[in-house]
Amino acid sequence: MTFHTILPLEIVLDGFGDPNRMRRTVEIRRGGMLLEVEPVGDGLGRVVRLLDCPLDAYLDPSLNPGSLIRMHP
């Protein structure tokens, strides 16, 4: 893998291989789309990425990475 960055390697690889820094994510299917979501509590989840969806879903601001969504409809 090649990284093209101006950041020092120490910053880029900070936490690499540390199992305590790994996020616990789940895959949920919602409205015909498969999303990777990080549970944050109270039935909410933070969108990590879209896994299987139509292309126009990437333009939906409510599905941007970091957005909070309800995990159960």
C-alpha positions as CSV (number, residue, x, y, z in Angstrom):
1,M,0.0,0.0,0.0
2,T,1.3,3.5,-0.8
3,F,0.4,6.6,1.2
4,H,0.8,10.0,-0.5
5,T,0.7,12.4,2.4
6,I,2.6,15.3,3.9
7,L,1.9,14.0,7.5
8,P,4.7,12.3,9.4
9,L,4.5,8.5,9.4
10,E,4.1,8.5,13.2
11,I,0.8,10.4,12.9
12,V,-0.5,8.3,10.1
13,L,0.2,5.0,11.8
14,D,-0.7,6.2,15.3
15,G,-2.8,3.4,17.0
16,F,-2.3,1.0,14.1
17,G,-2.5,-2.6,15.5
18,D,-3.9,-1.4,18.9
19,P,-7.0,-3.5,19.5
20,N,-8.2,-1.0,22.1
21,R,-8.5,1.7,19.5
22,M,-10.6,-0.3,17.1
23,R,-14.2,0.8,16.7
24,R,-17.0,-1.7,17.1
25,T,-19.2,-1.4,14.0
26,V,-22.2,-3.3,12.8
27,E,-23.8,-3.6,9.4
28,I,-27.4,-2.7,9.1
29,R,-29.8,-2.8,6.2
30,R,-32.0,0.2,5.9
31,G,-34.3,1.1,3.0
32,G,-32.6,-1.4,0.7
33,M,-29.1,-0.1,1.6
34,L,-26.3,-1.7,3.5
35,L,-24.6,0.7,6.0
36,E,-21.7,0.3,8.3
37,V,-22.7,2.0,11.6
38,E,-20.9,2.6,14.9
39,P,-23.4,2.3,17.8
40,V,-23.4,5.3,20.1
41,G,-26.3,4.4,22.5
42,D,-30.0,5.0,22.9
43,G,-30.7,3.3,19.5
44,L,-28.5,5.7,17.6
45,G,-25.6,5.0,15.4
46,R,-23.0,7.0,13.6
47,V,-22.6,6.3,9.9
48,V,-19.1,5.0,9.1
49,R,-19.6,4.2,5.4
50,L,-22.1,3.1,2.8
51,L,-21.5,-0.5,1.7
52,D,-24.2,-1.3,-0.8
53,C,-26.5,1.4,-2.1
54,P,-27.6,3.3,-5.2
55,L,-25.2,6.0,-6.3
56,D,-27.6,8.9,-5.5
57,A,-27.5,7.8,-1.8
58,Y,-24.0,9.3,-1.6
59,L,-25.5,12.7,-2.2
60,D,-27.9,12.4,0.8
61,P,-26.5,14.6,3.6
62,S,-28.3,12.4,6.2
63,L,-26.0,9.5,5.2
64,N,-22.7,11.3,5.3
65,P,-20.0,9.6,7.4
66,G,-20.4,10.9,11.0
67,S,-24.1,11.5,10.7
68,L,-26.4,10.1,13.4
69,I,-29.2,7.8,12.4
70,R,-31.7,5.6,14.2
71,M,-30.4,2.0,14.1
72,H,-34.0,0.5,14.4
73,P,-36.7,1.9,12.1
